[in-house]
Amino acid sequence: MKKSIAALLLVLLLLGAAGTYLSLHRDSFTLWPFNKSMPFDGLSKAVSDHQNNLFVIDNAKKTIHKLNSQGVLQFSITSETGKNGEVYRFNDMAVDDQGYLYTIRTLLDPYGIAVKSEQIVRYKPDGQFDRSLFTEEYDSQTKRYRLGSLRNVQVREGMVYFFNDEVHQLTLYQAPIGEASSSEPKSVYTIKLPENKYVSEADGYKPGEIYYSTRSGEIYRAFSDGRSELVYPLPGLDRTRRNFPESLHLDNQGRLIFIDFNSKSISRLDPKQPYIIESLVNEDKAKASGVELAFDATNSSIAQDGSLIIVESAQINRRLSDGTITPSLEEALYSEATRTKTIILWSIAIAGILLLLYAIKIVFFNLLQRRLPLMMKQIFILVPVIAVSMILLSTVIYTSFSKKMEEETFSELLLLAKNGQNLIDGDKLESLTSPLDYNGAIYQSFRKKIQSVFDNNEQDDNQGFYKAVYKYENGVIYRILEDDDGMHMFNPFLQTPENQQVVLQGKPATGQWQDFSGEWRYAIAPIFNSAGKIVGVFETSKNLDGILKHRQTVLQSIIRNIAFISIGLLLVLFLMTYVLLSSIRKLRNSVGEIAKGNWDTVVTINTRDEVSDLGDSVNTMAARIRDYITKVENFSQSYYRFVPQQFLRFLNKESILEVELGDQVEQNMSILIFNIRGFYQMSKRLSPEENFNFVNSFLKRFGPYVRNHQGLMNKYLGAGFMALFPNQADEALRACIEMRKELDIYNSHRAKVGYKPVDFGIGLHKGPLRLGIIGEEQRLEGNVISDGVNLATMLEKMTEPLGASILITDYVVQSLEQPDSFHYRNLGLIQVEGVKEPLHLFDVYQGDPDTIRTLKDKTKALFEQAVTYYQVGRFYDAREAFLMVIKQNRQDKAAQLYFYICDEYFQNGTTAEWNGTLSVS
């Protein structure tokens, strides 16, 4: 027995040592010991050093590999994940003579679309992180997609250089290289870009030898005085605007090398002979060397020996100086040391399994002498059965849940893709003919419309959308606009069965793909011109990272619940082992009665053992269930009296059960009154059912704007509503403006189906009010008591005669934290019938249609000066000023009203009661 215990302890010690070693080297378990190489998957860039080592960006920009001249893997650098789920990607790199690697590391949002920041990062010769040399941050004002502003990191003459695209200028930075270098990069040269030109790529480091390409397809040379000279395409050159230069580089002799995806070739241009363009590599030349090049996401670089490195998604080739193309390098070889280490790790793992089996043998045969206690038998039998059953059930539920989520995702994407026809004008899309149209008026209008729909959901779960617009022309689909600043206009898009279905049959299609930013689902739909011809494709896609994370959370919850449930069931079964069958039957009968709903049943077991304890537990559970049911019934009775949930926090109530008649509290809030104009006349033309449908649909569309700005609905007013805003007055005013803007969209939809437009007025006031519960014992209601409610109602009624969509009082203006961010004008003191004191009102026209807003902006100063003239009794000056306003804006009702009153007072004099106010009934 002692020998067996000693052997068991020795085995457990060896198991602990093996487990610790394997845990420290667990990353190596990703390698299978019999694999000799690692295939490339998603290459995007490759460079070489002076020793002919190859550095490649692989795994769709997630990993950098270093390969020696024989293609043997030396080390790998893997990108990490940000603290909030952001993802890092490598976009470019260069290596110095000491073996230090410099790379552009880009931080993207969790969906792999928007750029959060970029860094120039240096790694040591052994692949370990050294330090960050330069950082560029991005926000909503400098938003970029997938590709940031940093360009072409390069090592020249003991310095590392890189460009920073600052939109209207291009700045070259430099920093010393090497181990001792710790100084920050400094700006050494700035290029002012030609008007309406935007940088795509750049290369070179000496003024006069710096070249950059633009998003509109040109190549310029930059001189020391900051000016730029067009190099490509020159007038008369046999090139179209579809021959877009990409992957621009300078070779060792100062010649330009670039990829032309339209002609599927790699071209070379000598700036000294700009009219001669040499085709270095094309499909035919590649085939002559026995190489297949797809020219899809192809990249290139210049090796230190002058050869041309050609990178495609799964292969690397070189064009040598004699024009031949080397065979494709499609994988990295593992070193003997790596393979040996992997074999050792797997051997240790297998040895650990054998040791575990030996430990079980010692326990079963030597210590337990082949006898198992009943509890252990239950563990060995019941645990696997319960676990397998729960896993099977959970798998069915999880699979159904995943399928449902995927179907909903496709439905959502398809709906958004079909809406592309409303966002993209087909006739305008046809007018885009070349990359020269990049960032023009039409391009910007498309971008703004798309952003207005998709970029207003930053606080929702509705993020991660990728949008793209394509033009269909002469059987070819061209990229026009998408959420990827690395893509160019009129770059041909690969034909697929899905997009051919769209452009040939006009039928929307869905599909999926996977790239460096994650797994995506997409939907595409046709774009028609006014003649009904298909002229483009609109794509919406969504990164499934969020959905996959949610699935992972659900899966973890399922696994956790399986564990809890299994443990609970086993405990119950173990307790049942020690009770008599009579006690079990008695317990079963009692529990059965409880299961039928007889909650007053009492379990009585006097065995004074575990079954008796279980009976007491059942009694406790039944008592708690009875208490819970009683509480639910009380809650239901209270709920019948109904008090809006929004009022609870203002009344300092934990539950609706605490609400009582007469509860009240005083608050200072913004009061918003919203009403449809002319609803009575409109309703007479509709049936009762149509009236209800219209009102509900209208309120459903505009009500969310209140909640989006921390407001709450107090009550509905038939054709409108009253809302309260407890926070900043700015939020209330933004809600008003957004509702007014939404009205234009709503009316455009009504016009498409032949309905007449509707209009509404909004009155906004801020002041003290009392929130409270009114009614009687069987019917309670939350209500507001305040003069401000009546005042806001009067403001809403005055919007039409004053020609305003939103009227606010000076109390609102004085409460604004950022008054300069709103567009409004002073209407002066208005005397309202039934109100003793005049009101100082303002017309907020920020949400009005563009024409009205522009005219009111233009005449604001003149209008407010005229109001001042009126208030001090200078009626002639006021009349002339209001007349000038009316001449510029004939729709200005407030100016017209003032004009007529000024004319009357000038001709006939004022009444004795006139006090500088304008009377509006």
LINCOR-V208394 format. One record per helix or strand of 3 or more residues. SS is the DSSP state (~ for helix, > for strand). FROM is the first residue (numbers start at 0). TO is the last residue. If there is no record, write none. Layout:
BEGIN
SS;FROM;TO
SS;FROM;TO
END
This chain:
BEGIN
~;1;23
~;25;29
>;36;38
>;44;47
>;53;57
>;62;66
>;71;77
>;86;94
>;100;107
>;113;122
>;128;136
>;149;155
>;158;164
>;168;175
>;185;191
>;198;202
>;209;213
>;218;221
>;227;231
>;244;249
>;255;259
>;264;268
~;270;272
>;276;281
~;282;287
>;298;301
>;307;311
>;314;318
>;330;332
~;335;366
~;373;417
~;419;422
~;425;430
~;434;436
~;440;453
>;464;472
>;475;481
~;496;504
>;508;514
>;517;527
>;533;542
~;544;575
~;580;594
~;609;640
~;645;649
~;655;657
>;663;675
~;678;683
~;687;707
>;710;715
>;719;724
~;728;751
>;759;775
>;778;784
~;786;800
>;805;808
~;809;814
~;818;820
>;823;831
>;838;843
~;849;870
~;874;887
~;892;907
>;917;919
END
